[in-house]
């Protein structure tokens, strides 16, 4: 008997080591990972092809900035619409529609690029359509996962999707550089359009509709027992629908996580886009290659964080894990400018990527399990909006701080602000004790 128990213990230990890969036994999840990774690689090609195309055709930095803004605004505005469509139709249907829109837009851009033209008259409408498609797509991409796997596989499944996206964020730009340099930006756009069609094909093969979502709802949020918190924190079951306004009014947990999300992205976005390149150029005397190395280390850390999150059991107190990891990542950012060398900054940025990736995955999984199924898309959409919507403000704020005080000082200021918000959130007992067990 003792030998059998020891053998069972070894089997269980081995199973835990491979927790990250176990969700791949679910065909639907495997298809989702393949499709979204392919689409993300296409996005990486586009990220290289677009600026190269605009600048090489005498568009200039002002035209490029205008095109990027034309993409960012509709993306933020349509995220709530995407969440609503996800709940009222299905995540799969919304994602398919958004990908078809984006495939058509990028395909049209490829056609114009083959004609060797760079004109705001066609670049702006295409950017608007692409941003709108991305905004519609994003909430469903997080709401679909609970419909594909049992609740015990939810965290490693989220980690696998994130892992694919992070690896693609490293491979895509590298492939884009090779394709654009050797063949041309027009081919890069065409490949990106094709990657959206790969995503459509895998989503259609999954075949998740309203019925599949309904079948998955009990695992994601058992009826009558949403969050295992204090009495006033419980959200009514699907049989007694509650509105998004009702969630915001009744749930201290959701209000706190929105506050932390806004604060974290308000701090990090400005540093990444403004303070970090200035810091690398002026203090560490690095060029574009050095800046790219530091940014790439964030993705490397995010990959490690995704693997770690997918290999452990969902924590009993996700709020504490989120607060500790994001707060720790910001503390590392605070000292990044003072490490004395480019490699030190890169290492610090990698640690930050690891911490934020791990905390985000724990948080996303917890809220996927906590949310009422009929509001899952809208709740994910609001969390995404809290992240993406503050980006323009964050960049402007980072520019003001860097201009007035220099790039190095911007890091501890932003980190201290973010950590303060996290500590304020922890004063809420309901938030500290948040659990979905």
NUDRENGU-452503 format. One record per residue (C-alpha): x, y, z; residue number from 1; residue in one letter. Coordinates in pm, 1 decimal, decimal comma, padded with zeros to 6 digits, always signed. Each point is the difference from the previous one (the first is absolute). Layout:
% residues N
{atom {X Y Z} NUM 'A'};
...
END
This chain:
% residues 437
{atom {+00000,0 +00000,0 +00000,0} 1 'X'};
{atom {+00279,9 +00240,1 +00087,0} 2 'X'};
{atom {+00166,9 -00072,8 -00335,5} 3 'X'};
{atom {-00325,6 +00070,6 -00185,5} 4 'X'};
{atom {-00043,0 +00328,4 +00186,5} 5 'X'};
{atom {+00358,2 +00097,5 -00080,7} 6 'X'};
{atom {-00056,6 -00081,3 -00367,1} 7 'X'};
{atom {-00322,0 +00205,0 -00003,0} 8 'X'};
{atom {+00188,5 +00285,8 +00159,9} 9 'X'};
{atom {+00264,8 -00015,1 -00276,3} 10 'X'};
{atom {-00268,6 -00001,2 -00268,9} 11 'X'};
{atom {-00173,1 +00298,1 +00160,3} 12 'X'};
{atom {+00331,0 +00188,2 +00025,4} 13 'X'};
{atom {+00069,3 -00067,2 -00367,7} 14 'X'};
{atom {-00349,0 +00112,9 -00090,8} 15 'X'};
{atom {+00053,0 +00329,0 +00183,0} 16 'X'};
{atom {+00326,7 +00059,7 -00186,2} 17 'X'};
{atom {-00188,3 -00018,4 -00328,4} 18 'X'};
{atom {-00303,5 +00200,3 +00112,6} 19 'X'};
{atom {+00072,8 +00265,3 -00261,8} 20 'X'};
{atom {-00041,5 -00249,2 -00285,0} 21 'X'};
{atom {-00297,9 -00198,4 +00126,9} 22 'X'};
{atom {-00263,8 +00234,8 -00151,0} 23 'X'};
{atom {+00128,3 -00090,0 -00347,0} 24 'X'};
{atom {-00191,8 -00324,4 +00030,7} 25 'X'};
{atom {-00307,8 +00213,1 -00061,3} 26 'X'};
{atom {-00021,0 +00031,2 -00378,3} 27 'X'};
{atom {-00181,7 +00334,3 +00013,6} 28 'X'};
{atom {+00266,0 +00160,4 +00220,6} 29 'X'};
{atom {+00280,5 -00135,3 -00219,1} 30 'X'};
{atom {-00169,2 +00150,2 -00307,7} 31 'X'};
{atom {-00037,1 +00334,8 +00178,0} 32 'X'};
{atom {+00369,1 +00007,8 +00095,1} 33 'X'};
{atom {+00108,1 -00082,5 -00356,1} 34 'X'};
{atom {-00229,2 +00258,2 -00157,5} 35 'X'};
{atom {+00080,3 +00282,5 +00239,2} 36 'X'};
{atom {+00374,1 -00064,8 -00012,7} 37 'X'};
{atom {-00008,9 +00013,6 -00380,1} 38 'X'};
{atom {-00201,6 +00321,3 +00011,4} 39 'X'};
{atom {+00242,6 +00155,5 +00249,8} 40 'X'};
{atom {+00295,8 -00085,2 -00223,0} 41 'X'};
{atom {-00182,8 +00180,5 -00280,8} 42 'X'};
{atom {-00047,5 +00297,9 +00230,1} 43 'X'};
{atom {+00376,0 +00002,7 +00058,2} 44 'X'};
{atom {+00059,9 +00016,8 -00374,0} 45 'X'};
{atom {-00248,5 +00286,1 -00026,9} 46 'X'};
{atom {+00171,5 +00188,4 +00284,9} 47 'X'};
{atom {+00322,0 +00003,8 -00202,3} 48 'X'};
{atom {-00154,0 +00041,3 -00345,3} 49 'X'};
{atom {-00221,6 +00301,2 +00078,3} 50 'X'};
{atom {+00261,6 +00250,2 +00125,5} 51 'X'};
{atom {+00249,9 -00115,9 -00260,5} 52 'X'};
{atom {-00257,4 +00039,2 -00276,2} 53 'X'};
{atom {-00108,9 +00347,3 +00111,3} 54 'X'};
{atom {+00349,2 +00135,6 +00060,1} 55 'X'};
{atom {+00151,1 -00149,5 -00314,9} 56 'X'};
{atom {-00268,8 +00164,0 -00211,6} 57 'X'};
{atom {+00072,5 +00347,3 +00137,5} 58 'X'};
{atom {-00289,0 -00009,0 +00244,0} 59 'X'};
{atom {+00201,8 +00133,0 +00292,8} 60 'X'};
{atom {-00040,4 -00040,3 +00375,1} 61 'X'};
{atom {-00305,9 +00225,3 +00013,6} 62 'X'};
{atom {-00190,3 -00219,6 -00245,5} 63 'X'};
{atom {+00104,4 -00310,8 +00192,9} 64 'X'};
{atom {-00116,8 +00149,3 +00330,7} 65 'X'};
{atom {-00331,9 +00098,6 -00158,4} 66 'X'};
{atom {-00055,3 -00350,7 -00134,9} 67 'X'};
{atom {+00082,8 -00156,2 +00338,7} 68 'X'};
{atom {-00242,2 +00236,3 +00174,8} 69 'X'};
{atom {-00269,3 -00085,0 -00254,8} 70 'X'};
{atom {+00048,4 -00362,7 +00102,8} 71 'X'};
{atom {+00010,8 +00056,1 +00376,5} 72 'X'};
{atom {-00311,9 +00212,4 +00046,4} 73 'X'};
{atom {-00258,9 -00236,2 -00157,1} 74 'X'};
{atom {+00168,8 -00294,2 +00170,8} 75 'X'};
{atom {-00065,5 +00151,3 +00342,3} 76 'X'};
{atom {-00348,4 +00125,0 -00086,9} 77 'X'};
{atom {-00123,0 -00334,1 -00134,1} 78 'X'};
{atom {+00133,0 -00225,7 +00275,4} 79 'X'};
{atom {-00327,6 +00033,8 +00200,0} 80 'X'};
{atom {-00196,8 -00071,6 -00318,5} 81 'X'};
{atom {+00209,2 -00312,0 -00052,4} 82 'X'};
{atom {-00078,6 -00116,3 +00353,7} 83 'X'};
{atom {-00372,2 +00049,5 -00054,8} 84 'X'};
{atom {+00006,8 -00190,6 -00330,7} 85 'X'};
{atom {+00194,2 -00279,8 +00166,8} 86 'X'};
{atom {-00273,4 -00042,4 +00262,1} 87 'X'};
{atom {-00298,3 +00040,3 -00232,2} 88 'X'};
{atom {+00129,6 -00207,2 -00291,8} 89 'X'};
{atom {+00298,8 -00212,3 +00102,4} 90 'X'};
{atom {+00373,9 +00058,7 +00035,3} 91 'X'};
{atom {+00069,2 -00221,5 -00300,3} 92 'X'};
{atom {-00242,6 +00182,0 -00230,2} 93 'X'};
{atom {+00134,6 +00339,7 +00105,2} 94 'X'};
{atom {+00362,1 -00106,9 -00051,3} 95 'X'};
{atom {-00074,8 -00144,3 -00344,2} 96 'X'};
{atom {-00174,9 +00318,9 -00108,8} 97 'X'};
{atom {+00279,2 +00222,2 +00132,9} 98 'X'};
{atom {+00269,0 -00209,8 -00169,0} 99 'X'};
{atom {-00181,0 +00010,5 -00333,6} 100 'X'};
{atom {-00022,2 +00379,0 +00026,7} 101 'X'};
{atom {+00370,9 +00027,0 +00077,9} 102 'X'};
{atom {+00099,0 -00245,0 -00273,9} 103 'X'};
{atom {-00190,2 +00209,0 -00254,9} 104 'X'};
{atom {+00157,3 +00324,1 +00128,1} 105 'X'};
{atom {+00358,8 -00128,4 -00002,4} 106 'X'};
{atom {-00059,2 -00171,3 -00334,7} 107 'X'};
{atom {-00110,4 +00335,7 -00141,3} 108 'X'};
{atom {+00310,5 +00161,3 +00149,5} 109 'X'};
{atom {+00214,5 -00265,9 -00168,6} 110 'X'};
{atom {-00161,9 +00090,7 -00332,1} 111 'X'};
{atom {+00082,4 +00368,6 +00044,1} 112 'X'};
{atom {+00353,6 -00090,3 +00108,4} 113 'X'};
{atom {+00050,5 -00205,9 -00316,9} 114 'X'};
{atom {-00089,1 +00321,8 -00184,4} 115 'X'};
{atom {+00280,2 +00175,7 +00196,2} 116 'X'};
{atom {-00220,4 +00271,6 +00146,6} 117 'X'};
{atom {+00002,4 +00154,5 +00348,4} 118 'X'};
{atom {-00288,7 +00241,1 +00036,3} 119 'X'};
{atom {-00207,2 +00097,2 +00303,8} 120 'X'};
{atom {-00308,2 -00014,6 -00219,6} 121 'X'};
{atom {+00008,6 -00379,7 +00016,1} 122 'X'};
{atom {+00230,3 -00064,0 +00298,6} 123 'X'};
{atom {-00229,6 +00174,2 +00249,9} 124 'X'};
{atom {-00322,7 -00189,3 -00086,2} 125 'X'};
{atom {+00188,6 -00329,1 +00003,6} 126 'X'};
{atom {+00154,0 +00082,4 +00338,9} 127 'X'};
{atom {-00343,5 +00088,1 +00138,9} 128 'X'};
{atom {-00147,4 -00330,1 -00122,8} 129 'X'};
{atom {+00293,7 -00197,6 +00141,2} 130 'X'};
{atom {-00028,8 +00171,7 +00338,4} 131 'X'};
{atom {-00374,6 -00060,1 +00006,3} 132 'X'};
{atom {+00051,6 -00367,6 -00079,6} 133 'X'};
{atom {+00257,6 -00034,0 +00276,8} 134 'X'};
{atom {-00232,7 +00166,7 +00250,4} 135 'X'};
{atom {-00282,9 -00237,5 -00090,9} 136 'X'};
{atom {+00233,4 -00300,3 +00019,9} 137 'X'};
{atom {+00179,3 +00050,9 +00331,4} 138 'X'};
{atom {-00275,6 -00070,5 +00258,8} 139 'X'};
{atom {-00109,3 -00319,0 -00176,3} 140 'X'};
{atom {+00357,9 -00127,1 -00012,9} 141 'X'};
{atom {-00004,4 -00017,4 +00380,5} 142 'X'};
{atom {-00364,9 -00099,3 +00038,8} 143 'X'};
{atom {+00027,6 -00304,6 -00227,7} 144 'X'};
{atom {+00253,1 -00199,1 +00204,0} 145 'X'};
{atom {-00237,6 -00102,8 +00285,1} 146 'X'};
{atom {-00230,7 -00154,3 -00262,6} 147 'X'};
{atom {+00270,5 -00231,5 -00128,8} 148 'X'};
{atom {+00146,9 -00168,3 +00309,0} 149 'X'};
{atom {-00103,0 -00122,1 +00346,6} 150 'X'};
{atom {+00049,9 +00248,4 +00280,7} 151 'X'};
{atom {+00305,4 -00188,2 +00134,6} 152 'X'};
{atom {+00179,0 +00056,0 -00330,6} 153 'X'};
{atom {-00092,9 +00367,5 -00028,0} 154 'X'};
{atom {+00321,3 +00157,9 +00132,4} 155 'X'};
{atom {+00240,2 -00216,7 -00206,0} 156 'X'};
{atom {-00223,3 +00056,2 -00303,8} 157 'X'};
{atom {+00025,4 +00378,0 +00042,3} 158 'X'};
{atom {+00374,5 -00043,5 +00044,9} 159 'X'};
{atom {+00028,5 -00198,0 -00324,8} 160 'X'};
{atom {-00185,3 +00266,9 -00197,7} 161 'X'};
{atom {+00218,8 +00270,4 +00156,8} 162 'X'};
{atom {+00314,0 -00204,7 -00062,0} 163 'X'};
{atom {-00085,9 -00032,1 -00368,4} 164 'X'};
{atom {-00063,4 +00373,9 -00026,4} 165 'X'};
{atom {+00322,9 +00091,7 +00178,3} 166 'X'};
{atom {+00209,9 -00234,2 -00212,5} 167 'X'};
{atom {-00169,5 +00144,5 -00307,0} 168 'X'};
{atom {+00079,7 +00353,0 +00121,4} 169 'X'};
{atom {+00368,2 -00097,9 -00016,5} 170 'X'};
{atom {-00006,4 -00205,9 -00319,7} 171 'X'};
{atom {-00241,8 +00218,9 -00195,1} 172 'X'};
{atom {+00215,3 +00315,8 -00011,2} 173 'X'};
{atom {+00307,9 -00208,5 -00085,9} 174 'X'};
{atom {-00186,4 -00163,0 -00288,1} 175 'X'};
{atom {-00138,1 +00339,7 -00097,0} 176 'X'};
{atom {+00346,9 +00148,5 -00020,2} 177 'X'};
{atom {+00117,1 -00280,0 -00230,1} 178 'X'};
{atom {-00311,1 +00009,7 -00220,9} 179 'X'};
{atom {-00015,0 +00379,1 -00030,9} 180 'X'};
{atom {+00374,1 +00036,9 -00061,6} 181 'X'};
{atom {+00028,4 -00280,7 -00254,1} 182 'X'};
{atom {-00338,5 +00010,3 -00176,9} 183 'X'};
{atom {-00196,9 +00306,9 +00103,6} 184 'X'};
{atom {-00263,7 +00141,6 +00234,8} 185 'X'};
{atom {-00276,4 -00099,0 -00242,0} 186 'X'};
{atom {+00079,0 -00369,0 +00056,8} 187 'X'};
{atom {+00005,8 +00059,4 +00375,6} 188 'X'};
{atom {-00352,1 +00142,8 -00016,4} 189 'X'};
{atom {-00116,0 -00292,8 -00213,2} 190 'X'};
{atom {+00141,3 -00249,7 +00249,4} 191 'X'};
{atom {-00174,9 +00182,9 +00284,9} 192 'X'};
{atom {-00331,4 -00018,8 -00188,0} 193 'X'};
{atom {+00055,1 -00371,8 -00047,0} 194 'X'};
{atom {+00067,5 -00044,6 +00371,3} 195 'X'};
{atom {-00344,3 +00141,8 +00080,3} 196 'X'};
{atom {-00151,9 -00259,2 -00232,7} 197 'X'};
{atom {+00189,3 -00275,1 +00184,6} 198 'X'};
{atom {-00156,1 +00129,8 +00321,0} 199 'X'};
{atom {-00345,8 -00007,0 -00163,9} 200 'X'};
{atom {+00052,6 -00358,8 -00115,9} 201 'X'};
{atom {+00101,0 -00122,1 +00346,6} 202 'X'};
{atom {-00289,5 +00185,4 +00165,4} 203 'X'};
{atom {-00248,8 -00155,8 -00240,2} 204 'X'};
{atom {+00154,9 -00341,5 +00067,7} 205 'X'};
{atom {-00053,9 +00055,8 +00372,5} 206 'X'};
{atom {-00370,5 +00051,3 -00064,8} 207 'X'};
{atom {-00080,2 +00170,9 +00329,4} 208 'X'};
{atom {-00344,4 +00156,8 -00005,2} 209 'X'};
{atom {-00257,4 +00104,1 +00254,4} 210 'X'};
{atom {-00071,6 -00358,9 +00100,8} 211 'X'};
{atom {+00365,8 -00075,8 +00077,4} 212 'X'};
{atom {+00027,8 +00317,1 +00203,7} 213 'X'};
{atom {-00307,7 -00094,4 +00200,3} 214 'X'};
{atom {+00141,8 -00346,5 +00065,7} 215 'X'};
{atom {+00322,4 +00153,5 +00128,2} 216 'X'};
{atom {-00170,1 +00256,4 +00223,9} 217 'X'};
{atom {-00033,9 -00217,6 +00312,3} 218 'X'};
{atom {+00373,0 -00067,4 +00003,9} 219 'X'};
{atom {+00086,3 +00365,7 -00035,6} 220 'X'};
{atom {-00246,4 +00133,3 +00255,5} 221 'X'};
{atom {-00221,2 -00246,2 +00190,7} 222 'X'};
{atom {-00358,6 +00120,9 +00024,9} 223 'X'};
{atom {-00076,8 +00167,3 +00329,8} 224 'X'};
{atom {+00361,8 -00005,7 +00113,7} 225 'X'};
{atom {+00204,1 +00248,5 -00206,0} 226 'X'};
{atom {+00279,4 +00145,7 +00213,8} 227 'X'};
{atom {+00060,3 -00166,4 +00334,6} 228 'X'};
{atom {+00011,0 +00330,0 +00188,4} 229 'X'};
{atom {-00210,3 +00192,5 +00243,8} 230 'X'};
{atom {-00375,4 +00006,2 -00049,9} 231 'X'};
{atom {-00015,0 +00339,7 -00172,2} 232 'X'};
{atom {+00268,2 -00101,7 -00249,9} 233 'X'};
{atom {-00198,4 -00287,7 -00149,2} 234 'X'};
{atom {-00135,0 +00057,5 -00350,2} 235 'X'};
{atom {-00337,4 -00150,4 -00092,4} 236 'X'};
{atom {-00001,7 -00311,0 -00216,0} 237 'X'};
{atom {-00087,4 +00000,9 -00368,4} 238 'X'};
{atom {-00366,2 -00067,4 +00086,2} 239 'X'};
{atom {-00012,8 +00350,2 +00152,3} 240 'X'};
{atom {+00208,8 +00206,6 -00243,0} 241 'X'};
{atom {+00189,6 +00300,6 +00124,3} 242 'X'};
{atom {+00123,1 +00288,5 -00213,3} 243 'X'};
{atom {+00356,5 +00126,3 -00029,7} 244 'X'};
{atom {-00105,4 +00304,0 +00201,4} 245 'X'};
{atom {-00124,0 -00237,5 +00266,9} 246 'X'};
{atom {+00336,9 -00177,3 +00006,2} 247 'X'};
{atom {+00183,6 +00330,0 +00044,0} 248 'X'};
{atom {-00236,8 +00109,4 +00277,1} 249 'X'};
{atom {-00002,1 -00326,5 +00194,6} 250 'X'};
{atom {+00353,5 -00133,3 -00046,9} 251 'X'};
{atom {+00282,5 +00163,4 +00192,3} 252 'X'};
{atom {+00232,2 -00263,8 -00147,6} 253 'X'};
{atom {-00070,3 +00108,2 -00356,2} 254 'X'};
{atom {+00040,8 +00367,7 +00083,7} 255 'X'};
{atom {+00338,1 -00063,9 +00162,2} 256 'X'};
{atom {+00135,2 -00208,9 -00288,4} 257 'X'};
{atom {-00109,1 +00270,2 -00245,3} 258 'X'};
{atom {+00184,4 +00259,2 +00209,7} 259 'X'};
{atom {+00317,3 -00211,4 +00006,9} 260 'X'};
{atom {-00022,7 -00070,9 -00374,3} 261 'X'};
{atom {-00034,9 +00368,6 -00085,7} 262 'X'};
{atom {+00284,2 +00101,9 +00232,5} 263 'X'};
{atom {+00239,8 -00270,5 -00119,2} 264 'X'};
{atom {-00053,7 +00078,6 -00367,1} 265 'X'};
{atom {+00007,8 +00373,3 +00060,4} 266 'X'};
{atom {+00347,2 -00043,8 +00148,0} 267 'X'};
{atom {+00152,6 -00265,4 -00225,1} 268 'X'};
{atom {-00129,5 +00124,1 -00337,3} 269 'X'};
{atom {+00162,9 +00340,3 +00020,6} 270 'X'};
{atom {+00330,7 -00143,0 +00116,3} 271 'X'};
{atom {+00012,6 -00264,2 -00270,4} 272 'X'};
{atom {-00077,0 +00235,8 -00286,9} 273 'X'};
{atom {+00176,0 +00317,2 +00116,3} 274 'X'};
{atom {+00231,4 -00032,8 +00299,8} 275 'X'};
{atom {+00162,6 -00331,5 -00089,1} 276 'X'};
{atom {+00132,4 +00087,7 -00348,5} 277 'X'};
{atom {+00124,3 +00337,9 +00125,4} 278 'X'};
{atom {+00168,6 -00171,3 +00295,4} 279 'X'};
{atom {+00169,4 -00259,2 -00221,5} 280 'X'};
{atom {+00122,0 +00266,9 -00240,1} 281 'X'};
{atom {+00123,8 +00259,5 +00249,3} 282 'X'};
{atom {+00108,0 -00186,5 +00312,8} 283 'X'};
{atom {+00104,2 -00338,3 -00140,2} 284 'X'};
{atom {+00113,4 +00138,1 -00339,6} 285 'X'};
{atom {-00177,6 -00279,9 -00183,0} 286 'X'};
{atom {-00136,4 +00012,5 -00352,8} 287 'X'};
{atom {-00312,1 -00150,4 -00149,9} 288 'X'};
{atom {+00146,5 -00347,0 +00045,1} 289 'X'};
{atom {+00055,9 +00059,3 +00370,1} 290 'X'};
{atom {-00352,4 +00128,9 +00043,6} 291 'X'};
{atom {-00136,9 -00301,4 -00186,7} 292 'X'};
{atom {+00201,5 -00230,2 +00227,8} 293 'X'};
{atom {-00149,9 +00156,2 +00313,7} 294 'X'};
{atom {-00355,1 -00017,3 -00137,5} 295 'X'};
{atom {+00048,4 -00360,6 -00113,1} 296 'X'};
{atom {+00101,0 -00095,9 +00353,2} 297 'X'};
{atom {-00345,0 +00103,5 +00120,6} 298 'X'};
{atom {-00150,7 -00258,9 -00236,2} 299 'X'};
{atom {+00250,9 -00259,2 +00116,1} 300 'X'};
{atom {-00105,8 +00064,4 +00358,6} 301 'X'};
{atom {-00365,7 -00014,9 -00100,6} 302 'X'};
{atom {+00057,2 -00342,2 -00156,7} 303 'X'};
{atom {+00158,7 -00125,6 +00323,3} 304 'X'};
{atom {-00290,4 +00147,7 +00197,2} 305 'X'};
{atom {-00252,9 -00173,9 -00223,8} 306 'X'};
{atom {+00176,8 -00334,0 +00038,6} 307 'X'};
{atom {+00012,9 +00044,5 +00377,4} 308 'X'};
{atom {-00367,7 +00097,0 +00025,3} 309 'X'};
{atom {-00101,7 -00293,6 -00215,8} 310 'X'};
{atom {+00198,8 -00244,3 +00210,9} 311 'X'};
{atom {-00151,5 +00078,4 +00340,3} 312 'X'};
{atom {-00343,5 -00029,8 +00150,2} 313 'X'};
{atom {-00222,1 +00307,9 +00001,9} 314 'X'};
{atom {+00066,2 +00174,7 +00333,4} 315 'X'};
{atom {-00267,2 +00016,4 +00269,0} 316 'X'};
{atom {+00052,7 +00376,5 +00037,9} 317 'X'};
{atom {+00058,7 +00137,4 -00353,1} 318 'X'};
{atom {-00029,5 +00362,6 +00116,2} 319 'X'};
{atom {+00301,6 -00038,0 +00225,3} 320 'X'};
{atom {+00200,4 -00166,2 -00277,5} 321 'X'};
{atom {-00092,5 +00272,6 -00249,3} 322 'X'};
{atom {+00090,8 +00274,2 +00247,3} 323 'X'};
{atom {+00330,7 -00162,6 +00092,8} 324 'X'};
{atom {+00113,0 -00075,5 -00355,2} 325 'X'};
{atom {-00100,9 +00330,0 -00161,1} 326 'X'};
{atom {+00132,6 +00194,0 +00300,4} 327 'X'};
{atom {+00325,3 -00194,1 -00013,4} 328 'X'};
{atom {+00033,1 +00063,4 -00372,8} 329 'X'};
{atom {-00045,9 +00372,4 +00054,6} 330 'X'};
{atom {+00258,5 -00000,8 +00280,1} 331 'X'};
{atom {+00251,9 -00149,0 -00244,1} 332 'X'};
{atom {-00090,2 +00268,3 -00256,6} 333 'X'};
{atom {+00077,7 +00267,3 +00259,2} 334 'X'};
{atom {+00368,7 -00101,0 +00013,5} 335 'X'};
{atom {+00039,6 -00081,1 -00370,8} 336 'X'};
{atom {+00170,4 +00331,4 -00092,6} 337 'X'};
{atom {+00255,6 -00034,8 +00278,4} 338 'X'};
{atom {+00140,4 -00344,7 -00081,1} 339 'X'};
{atom {+00288,4 +00153,8 -00191,5} 340 'X'};
{atom {-00006,4 -00190,1 -00327,1} 341 'X'};
{atom {-00223,1 -00097,8 -00288,6} 342 'X'};
{atom {+00001,3 -00366,6 +00098,5} 343 'X'};
{atom {-00116,9 +00094,9 +00350,2} 344 'X'};
{atom {-00292,9 +00195,2 -00140,9} 345 'X'};
{atom {-00085,5 -00291,2 -00229,2} 346 'X'};
{atom {+00010,1 -00246,1 +00290,4} 347 'X'};
{atom {-00221,8 +00225,5 +00211,8} 348 'X'};
{atom {-00248,2 +00038,4 -00284,6} 349 'X'};
{atom {-00006,1 -00378,0 -00042,8} 350 'X'};
{atom {-00078,6 -00048,4 +00369,3} 351 'X'};
{atom {-00278,8 +00256,3 -00033,1} 352 'X'};
{atom {-00142,0 -00188,0 -00297,8} 353 'X'};
{atom {+00006,7 -00324,6 +00198,0} 354 'X'};
{atom {-00177,3 +00152,1 +00299,9} 355 'X'};
{atom {-00270,3 +00179,4 -00198,2} 356 'X'};
{atom {-00063,4 -00300,6 -00225,5} 357 'X'};
{atom {-00042,8 -00233,9 +00296,5} 358 'X'};
{atom {-00227,3 +00241,3 +00186,4} 359 'X'};
{atom {-00212,3 +00073,4 -00306,3} 360 'X'};
{atom {-00059,6 -00368,5 -00070,9} 361 'X'};
{atom {-00101,8 -00070,1 +00358,9} 362 'X'};
{atom {-00233,3 +00300,5 -00007,6} 363 'X'};
{atom {-00157,2 -00081,6 -00339,1} 364 'X'};
{atom {-00066,2 -00359,6 +00105,2} 365 'X'};
{atom {-00157,5 +00109,6 +00327,5} 366 'X'};
{atom {-00235,0 +00245,1 -00169,4} 367 'X'};
{atom {-00093,8 -00248,4 -00271,5} 368 'X'};
{atom {-00114,3 -00234,9 +00279,0} 369 'X'};
{atom {-00159,4 +00277,0 +00206,8} 370 'X'};
{atom {-00197,8 +00183,6 -00267,6} 371 'X'};
{atom {-00365,2 -00083,6 -00070,2} 372 'X'};
{atom {+00013,1 -00185,3 -00334,5} 373 'X'};
{atom {-00248,1 +00234,8 -00168,2} 374 'X'};
{atom {+00231,9 +00294,8 +00078,6} 375 'X'};
{atom {+00338,4 -00164,7 -00059,6} 376 'X'};
{atom {+00070,5 +00177,9 -00329,4} 377 'X'};
{atom {-00093,9 +00340,7 +00137,6} 378 'X'};
{atom {+00200,9 -00047,3 +00319,0} 379 'X'};
{atom {+00307,7 -00105,2 -00198,7} 380 'X'};
{atom {-00063,7 +00293,2 -00232,4} 381 'X'};
{atom {-00011,0 +00249,0 +00284,7} 382 'X'};
{atom {+00326,4 -00137,0 +00141,7} 383 'X'};
{atom {+00159,4 +00031,4 -00343,6} 384 'X'};
{atom {-00134,1 +00352,0 -00039,5} 385 'X'};
{atom {+00153,5 +00092,3 +00335,8} 386 'X'};
{atom {+00330,4 -00123,6 -00140,6} 387 'X'};
{atom {-00010,0 +00130,7 -00358,4} 388 'X'};
{atom {-00207,4 +00313,3 +00052,3} 389 'X'};
{atom {+00256,3 +00180,5 +00216,1} 390 'X'};
{atom {+00284,4 -00051,6 -00247,1} 391 'X'};
{atom {-00020,1 +00345,0 -00166,6} 392 'X'};
{atom {-00011,1 +00171,8 +00340,3} 393 'X'};
{atom {+00287,8 -00213,6 +00122,3} 394 'X'};
{atom {+00218,9 +00094,9 -00295,9} 395 'X'};
{atom {-00073,7 +00370,7 +00042,0} 396 'X'};
{atom {+00067,3 -00020,0 +00373,8} 397 'X'};
{atom {+00325,6 -00183,1 -00062,8} 398 'X'};
{atom {+00102,1 +00267,5 -00249,3} 399 'X'};
{atom {-00065,6 +00280,9 +00247,9} 400 'X'};
{atom {+00194,4 -00172,9 +00279,4} 401 'X'};
{atom {+00295,0 -00089,3 -00223,9} 402 'X'};
{atom {+00015,4 +00350,3 -00146,1} 403 'X'};
{atom {-00012,6 +00169,3 +00338,9} 404 'X'};
{atom {+00195,3 -00235,6 +00224,2} 405 'X'};
{atom {+00190,2 -00234,7 -00227,5} 406 'X'};
{atom {-00054,7 -00367,3 -00084,7} 407 'X'};
{atom {+00161,7 -00152,5 +00310,1} 408 'X'};
{atom {-00224,4 +00177,1 +00251,3} 409 'X'};
{atom {-00311,4 -00107,3 -00190,6} 410 'X'};
{atom {+00048,1 -00364,1 +00101,2} 411 'X'};
{atom {-00011,8 +00033,6 +00382,2} 412 'X'};
{atom {-00280,2 +00257,4 -00026,1} 413 'X'};
{atom {-00215,8 -00231,6 -00209,0} 414 'X'};
{atom {+00086,5 -00306,1 +00210,7} 415 'X'};
{atom {-00078,9 +00178,6 +00326,7} 416 'X'};
{atom {-00334,6 +00115,1 -00140,1} 417 'X'};
{atom {-00094,1 -00351,3 -00106,6} 418 'X'};
{atom {+00107,5 -00159,4 +00328,0} 419 'X'};
{atom {-00199,4 +00259,9 +00193,1} 420 'X'};
{atom {-00315,8 -00093,0 -00188,6} 421 'X'};
{atom {+00062,4 -00369,9 +00069,9} 422 'X'};
{atom {+00042,8 +00069,4 +00373,0} 423 'X'};
{atom {-00320,3 +00204,9 +00003,8} 424 'X'};
{atom {-00180,9 -00292,8 -00161,7} 425 'X'};
{atom {+00131,7 -00234,9 +00268,2} 426 'X'};
{atom {-00170,1 +00207,6 +00269,3} 427 'X'};
{atom {-00326,0 -00161,3 -00120,8} 428 'X'};
{atom {-00061,3 -00320,7 +00192,8} 429 'X'};
{atom {-00233,7 -00122,0 -00274,0} 430 'X'};
{atom {+00277,9 +00036,4 -00256,3} 431 'X'};
{atom {+00261,8 -00169,2 +00220,1} 432 'X'};
{atom {-00228,6 -00299,1 +00058,7} 433 'X'};
{atom {-00120,1 -00028,3 -00358,2} 434 'X'};
{atom {-00026,6 -00368,1 -00091,7} 435 'X'};
{atom {-00174,9 -00210,6 -00262,6} 436 'X'};
{atom {+00039,5 -00338,6 +00170,5} 437 'X'};
END
